[in-house]
Amino acid sequence: MKCISCGHPDTRVVDSRPADDFTIRRRRECEGCGRRVTTYERVEKAPLYVVKRDGSLQMFDPARVKASILRACEKRTITMAQVDNMVSLIEKHIHNGSPEQITSQEIGNMVMSVLRDVDEVAYVRYASVYWNIRDIKTFRRELEKMMKKT
């Protein structure tokens, strides 16, 4: 790898360790000037498309999953580490199945599944938006279904 400081064509790897499941962190040292830099290598994943309810396709974006989980967890005692862990679990599940397409309903069900295990109030918040609940009777019926499952 070319040095970003002096342009020397060779750097050597001084240290290498996993940063997460899909990333390797490497410390490199330039053989010309001796400067050290950190690089990250990520596994290149095949593009994954989400089939929306209206039939349109959209690239899968874990940031959107994270944003929806954060909205559901607002003002709850859930840490960012827990949120990141939930997003990682969902991502792993999706990529382990290695489909080229997944429906937004499947992703929504995965989000509800991980939220139910972490915080029931956040789960209910997410579910009320996901199921597009407009009245208290529907909300009560869905809550009763949830109570029967637990």
WOGI-V929423 format. One line per field, one symbol per residue. burial: # if it has 24 or more other ideal C-beta (glycine too) atoms within 12 Angstrom, else .. A space follows every 10 residues. Layout:
# WOGI-V929423
burial = ???
This chain:
# WOGI-V929423
burial = .......... #......... .......#.# ......#... .......#.# .........# .#..##.### .##....#.. ..##.##### #.##...... .#.#.###.# ##.###.##. .#######.# .......... .#........
